[in-house]
Amino acid sequence: MAKEIENPCIAVCQLRGDLCVSCGRTKEDIRKWKRMKRPEKMAAVLRASALLKQLDKK
């Protein structure tokens, strides 16, 4: 069986609009995380990483 995708949550939730500026996930990704399948989790982690990089540039 494939390795589980680790939740990117760092337990320091700081929501700015629909985005957690701590882990980079959207509210929707956070809410759906436990029901997501592996490919969806991989996509959410990639989106979160990209969003965090954008925030760092600002």
Buried (B, 14 or more C-beta within 10 A) or exposed (E): EEEEBEBBBEEEEEEEEEBBBBBBBBEEBBEBBEEBEEEBBEEBBEBBEEBBEEEEEE
